[in-house]
Amino acid sequence: MSNLTNAGTFALGGRAVNRMGYGAMQLAGPGVFGPPRDRDAALAVLREAVASGVNHIDTSDFYGPHVTNQLIREALHPYPDHLVIVTKVGAVRGADASWNPAQSPAELTSAVHDNLRHLGVDALDVVNLRIMGSVHAPREASIEAQFTALAELQQRGLIRHLGLSNVTATQVAEARCIADVVCVQNHYNLAHRADDALIDELGRQGIAYVPFFPLGGFTPLQSDVLSSVARRLGATPMQVALAWLLARAPNILLIPGTSSLAHFRENLAAATIPLDKRALAELAAPSSEPVVSPRSR
């Protein structure tokens, strides 16, 4: 089994977690909606994740909806003391599987209680406020009302720590004036590097940065340079993409998701892949930036 400690640890909500975590989104059905194709396989992935040393799992009650949290509870409850479960609020799913904003204080409060109930806990480890923005890109607007609502729930003991998702640097600064922020979860990978400056600033502040879509999400990364580096290192392109993120900054925590045990094990092995100076230089060059596979569009 891969040794996750090779990638080191970073603080998340007052606890050191292994930098290679797991994202539960893909455990739900197609389009992150409805039940999993194979419930037993989904439960097996979760149990192997924890058995392998993963102590940071990312989820949300709007995955399914409710599906991933219910699977996590069935597979892992009562939870190990070392496990940090990070959830997010700020959206609801329509009957047509649409993703709809749910940002009022009442909606955020309801979402927190849904997460508490479906995860089977009295307090949530970390709750990220997911700003809808422009789908997977942030948009400047005040988040004071939303973040204040969550800070009040934190003061009531329902939430231990707060984070943000799909936000700008200005929004991070605004939120930090209201309550401590322990993590920021934004779109970032080899092909999408708009948050470089934000990652470095958060690192100086001791705040974790958690890339969503680290492998391209619904449009997987693909490039000749990525494939060439992978062949030279005896790894897969996706393993190299994850290894590059781990090398990018010590405050980056990864949550690659999958519903496949084989793919899960492949992702974990990325924590053991050292990138030499040549590989890092090749991947850093603008001309090497991966594109999405035309077959995945």
C-alpha positions as CSV (number, residue, x, y, z in Angstrom):
1,M,0.0,0.0,0.0
2,S,1.2,3.5,-0.8
3,N,2.9,5.4,2.0
4,L,0.9,8.6,2.3
5,T,3.4,10.1,4.8
6,N,5.8,10.6,1.8
7,A,3.8,13.6,0.9
8,G,3.9,15.1,4.3
9,T,1.1,16.7,6.4
10,F,-0.5,20.1,6.8
11,A,-2.8,21.6,9.4
12,L,-6.5,21.5,8.7
13,G,-8.8,22.8,11.4
14,G,-6.2,22.4,14.1
15,R,-5.2,18.9,13.1
16,A,-2.4,17.7,10.9
17,V,-3.8,15.7,8.0
18,N,-2.0,13.7,5.3
19,R,-1.7,15.9,2.2
20,M,-3.3,13.1,0.0
21,G,-7.0,12.9,0.9
22,Y,-10.1,11.7,-0.8
23,G,-13.1,13.4,-2.4
24,A,-16.4,11.6,-2.2
25,M,-18.3,13.4,-4.9
26,Q,-17.9,10.7,-7.5
27,L,-19.5,8.1,-5.2
28,A,-23.0,9.4,-6.2
29,G,-24.6,8.5,-9.4
30,P,-24.0,9.9,-12.9
31,G,-23.9,13.7,-12.8
32,V,-23.3,13.5,-9.0
33,F,-27.0,12.7,-8.8
34,G,-28.9,9.7,-7.4
35,P,-27.5,6.5,-5.9
36,P,-24.2,5.0,-6.9
37,R,-24.0,2.4,-9.7
38,D,-22.4,0.0,-7.2
39,R,-23.1,0.7,-3.6
40,D,-20.8,-2.1,-2.3
41,A,-17.9,-0.7,-4.3
42,A,-18.5,2.8,-3.0
43,L,-18.5,1.6,0.6
44,A,-15.3,-0.4,-0.1
45,V,-13.5,2.6,-1.5
46,L,-14.3,4.6,1.6
47,R,-13.2,1.9,4.0
48,E,-10.0,1.3,2.1
49,A,-9.3,5.1,2.1
50,V,-9.3,5.2,5.9
51,A,-7.4,1.9,6.2
52,S,-4.8,3.3,3.8
53,G,-4.1,6.3,6.0
54,V,-6.4,8.9,4.4
55,N,-7.6,11.2,7.2
56,H,-9.2,14.0,5.2
57,I,-12.4,13.3,3.3
58,D,-14.3,15.9,1.3
59,T,-18.1,15.7,0.9
60,S,-21.3,17.7,0.7
61,D,-24.9,16.9,1.3
62,F,-25.7,18.3,-2.1
63,Y,-23.8,15.4,-3.7
64,G,-26.6,13.0,-4.6
65,P,-28.2,14.9,-2.8
66,H,-27.6,13.2,0.6
67,V,-26.0,10.2,-1.1
68,T,-22.3,10.6,-0.3
69,N,-22.9,11.6,3.3
70,Q,-25.1,8.6,3.8
71,L,-22.4,6.3,2.3
72,I,-19.7,7.9,4.5
73,R,-21.9,7.3,7.6
74,E,-22.6,3.7,6.6
75,A,-19.0,2.9,5.8
76,L,-17.2,4.7,8.6
77,H,-19.4,5.6,11.5
78,P,-18.4,5.7,14.3
79,Y,-15.6,7.8,12.9
80,P,-11.9,7.4,13.8
81,D,-10.7,10.2,16.0
82,H,-8.0,11.2,13.5
83,L,-10.5,11.6,10.5
84,V,-11.4,15.1,9.4
85,I,-14.6,15.3,7.3
86,V,-14.9,18.5,5.3
87,T,-18.3,19.4,3.9
88,K,-19.7,22.4,2.1
89,V,-22.9,24.3,1.9
90,G,-24.3,26.9,-0.5
91,A,-26.2,25.0,-3.1
92,V,-29.2,22.6,-3.5
93,R,-30.0,20.2,-6.3
94,G,-33.1,20.5,-8.4
95,A,-35.3,17.5,-9.4
96,D,-33.6,17.8,-12.8
97,A,-30.2,17.4,-11.2
98,S,-29.5,21.1,-11.6
99,W,-27.1,22.9,-9.2
100,N,-28.9,25.9,-7.6
101,P,-27.7,28.6,-5.2
102,A,-28.9,28.3,-1.6
103,Q,-27.1,31.2,0.1
104,S,-29.6,32.8,2.5
105,P,-28.9,32.4,6.2
106,A,-32.0,30.1,6.5
107,E,-30.8,27.9,3.6
108,L,-27.3,27.7,5.0
109,T,-28.6,26.8,8.4
110,S,-30.8,24.1,6.9
111,A,-27.9,22.7,5.0
112,V,-25.7,22.5,8.1
113,H,-28.4,20.6,9.9
114,D,-28.8,18.3,6.9
115,N,-25.1,17.5,7.0
116,L,-25.2,16.9,10.7
117,R,-28.1,14.5,10.4
118,H,-26.8,12.5,7.4
119,L,-23.3,12.3,8.7
120,G,-24.5,11.4,12.2
121,V,-22.5,13.9,14.1
122,D,-23.1,16.6,16.7
123,A,-20.7,19.0,15.1
124,L,-19.1,19.3,11.7
125,D,-15.3,19.3,11.5
126,V,-15.0,21.9,8.7
127,V,-17.7,23.6,6.6
128,N,-16.8,25.3,3.4
129,L,-19.1,28.1,2.2
130,R,-19.4,27.3,-1.5
131,I,-20.0,30.5,-3.5
132,M,-21.7,29.6,-6.8
133,G,-20.1,32.4,-8.9
134,S,-19.8,31.4,-12.5
135,V,-20.1,27.6,-12.2
136,H,-16.5,26.7,-11.4
137,A,-15.0,30.3,-11.4
138,P,-15.4,32.8,-8.7
139,R,-17.1,36.2,-9.1
140,E,-16.5,39.3,-7.0
141,A,-19.4,40.0,-4.6
142,S,-19.6,40.4,-0.9
143,I,-20.0,37.2,1.1
144,E,-20.4,38.9,4.5
145,A,-24.0,37.8,5.1
146,Q,-23.4,34.2,4.2
147,F,-20.1,33.8,6.1
148,T,-21.6,35.6,9.1
149,A,-24.5,33.1,9.2
150,L,-22.0,30.2,9.3
151,A,-19.8,32.0,11.9
152,E,-22.9,32.2,14.1
153,L,-23.5,28.5,13.8
154,Q,-19.9,27.9,14.7
155,Q,-20.4,30.0,17.8
156,R,-23.3,27.7,18.7
157,G,-21.0,24.7,18.5
158,L,-22.5,23.1,15.3
159,I,-19.3,23.8,13.3
160,R,-15.7,23.5,14.5
161,H,-13.9,25.3,11.6
162,L,-14.9,27.3,8.5
163,G,-13.5,27.3,5.0
164,L,-14.4,28.8,1.6
165,S,-14.9,27.4,-1.9
166,N,-14.9,29.0,-5.3
167,V,-13.8,32.4,-4.0
168,T,-11.5,35.3,-4.8
169,A,-8.6,36.7,-2.7
170,T,-10.8,39.7,-1.8
171,Q,-13.6,37.3,-0.6
172,V,-11.0,35.4,1.5
173,A,-9.9,38.7,3.1
174,E,-13.5,39.7,3.8
175,A,-14.3,36.3,5.4
176,R,-11.2,36.4,7.6
177,C,-12.5,39.7,9.1
178,I,-15.5,37.7,10.4
179,A,-14.0,34.4,11.5
180,D,-10.9,32.2,11.0
181,V,-10.6,30.5,7.6
182,V,-8.8,27.2,7.7
183,C,-9.0,26.2,4.0
184,V,-9.9,27.5,0.6
185,Q,-11.1,25.1,-2.1
186,N,-10.8,26.4,-5.6
187,H,-10.4,25.2,-9.2
188,Y,-6.7,24.5,-9.8
189,N,-4.6,22.0,-11.7
190,L,-1.8,21.9,-14.2
191,A,-4.0,23.5,-16.9
192,H,-5.7,26.0,-14.7
193,R,-3.3,28.0,-12.6
194,A,-5.1,31.3,-12.0
195,D,-4.7,30.9,-8.2
196,D,-0.9,30.8,-8.0
197,A,-0.6,34.1,-6.1
198,L,-3.5,33.1,-3.7
199,I,-1.9,29.7,-3.0
200,D,1.3,31.4,-1.9
201,E,-0.4,34.0,0.2
202,L,-2.5,31.4,2.0
203,G,0.6,29.3,2.6
204,R,2.2,32.3,4.3
205,Q,-0.9,32.5,6.5
206,G,-0.9,28.8,7.4
207,I,-4.2,28.2,5.5
208,A,-4.7,25.1,3.4
209,Y,-5.5,25.3,-0.3
210,V,-7.5,22.4,-1.6
211,P,-7.8,22.2,-5.4
212,F,-11.0,20.9,-6.8
213,F,-10.8,19.2,-10.2
214,P,-7.1,18.4,-9.6
215,L,-7.2,16.1,-12.6
216,G,-9.5,18.2,-14.8
217,G,-12.8,17.1,-13.4
218,F,-15.3,16.1,-16.0
219,T,-12.7,17.0,-18.7
220,P,-9.5,15.1,-17.9
221,L,-6.1,16.6,-18.4
222,Q,-4.2,15.6,-21.5
223,S,-0.9,16.8,-23.0
224,D,2.1,15.5,-24.8
225,V,4.5,16.8,-22.1
226,L,2.4,15.3,-19.3
227,S,2.4,12.0,-21.1
228,S,6.2,12.2,-21.8
229,V,7.1,13.0,-18.2
230,A,4.8,10.1,-17.0
231,R,6.5,7.6,-19.4
232,R,10.0,8.6,-18.2
233,L,9.0,8.3,-14.5
234,G,7.1,5.0,-15.0
235,A,3.9,6.6,-13.8
236,T,0.5,7.5,-15.3
237,P,-0.2,11.1,-16.5
238,M,-2.8,11.5,-13.8
239,Q,-0.3,10.4,-11.1
240,V,2.2,13.0,-12.4
241,A,-0.5,15.7,-12.4
242,L,-1.2,14.9,-8.7
243,A,2.5,14.7,-7.8
244,W,3.0,18.1,-9.5
245,L,0.3,19.6,-7.2
246,L,2.0,18.1,-4.1
247,A,5.3,19.6,-5.3
248,R,3.7,23.0,-6.1
249,A,3.2,24.2,-2.4
250,P,3.3,22.6,1.0
251,N,-0.1,23.9,1.9
252,I,-1.9,22.1,-1.0
253,L,-4.1,19.3,0.2
254,L,-5.4,16.9,-2.5
255,I,-8.8,15.3,-2.6
256,P,-8.9,13.3,-5.9
257,G,-12.2,11.4,-6.2
258,T,-13.1,8.1,-7.7
259,S,-15.6,5.3,-7.2
260,S,-13.1,2.7,-8.3
261,L,-10.8,0.8,-5.9
262,A,-8.1,0.5,-8.7
263,H,-8.2,4.1,-9.5
264,F,-8.1,5.0,-5.8
265,R,-5.0,3.0,-5.4
266,E,-3.4,4.6,-8.4
267,N,-4.2,8.1,-7.0
268,L,-2.6,7.2,-3.7
269,A,0.5,6.0,-5.3
270,A,1.1,9.5,-6.6
271,A,2.2,10.5,-3.1
272,T,5.3,8.3,-3.6
273,I,6.3,9.8,-7.0
274,P,9.2,12.2,-6.8
275,L,9.4,14.8,-9.5
276,D,13.0,15.7,-10.5
277,K,14.1,19.2,-11.6
278,R,13.7,18.2,-15.2
279,A,10.1,17.1,-14.8
280,L,9.2,20.2,-12.8
281,A,10.8,22.5,-15.4
282,E,9.0,20.7,-18.2
283,L,5.6,20.9,-16.5
284,A,6.1,24.5,-15.5
285,A,6.6,25.7,-19.0
286,P,3.5,27.5,-20.4
287,S,3.8,25.4,-23.6
288,S,3.3,22.3,-21.5
289,E,0.0,23.2,-20.1
290,P,-2.4,20.3,-20.6
291,V,-5.6,20.6,-22.5
292,V,-8.8,18.6,-22.0
293,S,-9.4,15.5,-24.0
294,P,-11.7,16.2,-27.0
295,R,-13.5,12.9,-26.2
296,S,-14.3,14.3,-22.7
297,R,-15.9,17.5,-23.8
